[in-house]
Amino acid sequence: MKNSYHQSVMVGQVVDQLHVKKGSSYIDATLGTGGHTLEIANKGGMVLGIDADLEMITVAKKRMKGLKNIKLVQGNFVTIDKIAKENDFPEVDGVLFDLGVSNIHLKNLERGFSFENPEADLDMRLDPNTQGVKASDLLNVLREDQIEDLFAVTLEPGAAKWITGRVLHSRAAKPISKVSDLLEICEGLKTGKTGLREGTLPFLALRIAVNSELDNLREVLPKAFDLLKPEGRIVVISFHSKEDEIVKEFFKEKNLRLQARLITFSPVRASITEVSVNRRARSAKMRVIEKS
């Protein structure tokens, strides 16, 4: 079963930075398959785990069968305040965000998160039951300036403009619907990033847009902060610069207002050892703040 679980990053650092204590309460706002939650629970913490994807909840429940100090809930972390209240976590000692998607999503051949199945629908929704708009819908209906803004999240302006032109040309001929359609659009894209496939950054930008990831992050951080007890901590692991920028600015503002103190003044990176066994960890950046 081990290989069916997403390999969580920086688990040891997360537990250390959350100061996990027996009987204290924590929210893992991005449960995934439960790697961080399992470690917190094994240290005696009470954990509320949240994930938008029912598949992740199902896997995590099997992994943590028998543990009494966890509660796993399907939901979007943007409503963390409501979910916490409904599940008797009105105040907590720590909140964790491990952003991005799991390797289970990337290996899923039907939902269009990766390049592995060119014939998969270009979907990318984390929760198809509550999200109506697929990735293909965005590419087919957005205006030129909106598409350019979408891709500018991960691409330089010139590259975003170039791929926008390709999208408009492609959809004029036929609707964009499959992973293969986007891969064809990306052919010849110059990103200036060595070692990356042409489609990596456009796929990332599209996934971020479909799931409103940056907007949700901006909205949830104040809510998570309000849930903290004094000396409670927020730990955020991000995987690209736009996420990290949002977290950095929020933490900086709380520090300047003397509402919190920065525990990390610059992002903490995964160890060389961890990166050697988990490639996803190479781009991980962890920031921590403590409520005053």
Buried (B, 14 or more C-beta within 10 A) or exposed (E): EEEEBBBBBBBEBBBEBBBBEEEBBBBBBBBBBBBBBBBBBEBEBBBBBBBBBEBBBBBBBEBBEEBEBBBBBBBBBBBBBEBBEEBEBEEBBBBBBBBBBBBBBBEBEEBBBBBEBEEBBBBBBBBEEEBEBBBBBBBBEBEEEEBBBBBBBBBBEEBBBBBBBBBBEBBEEEEBBBBBBBBBBBEEBEBEBEEEBBBBBBBBBBBBBBBBBBEBBBBBBEBBBEBBBEEBBBBBBBBBEBBBEBBBEBBBEBBEEEEBBBBBEEBBBBEEEBBEEBEBBBBBBBBBBBBE
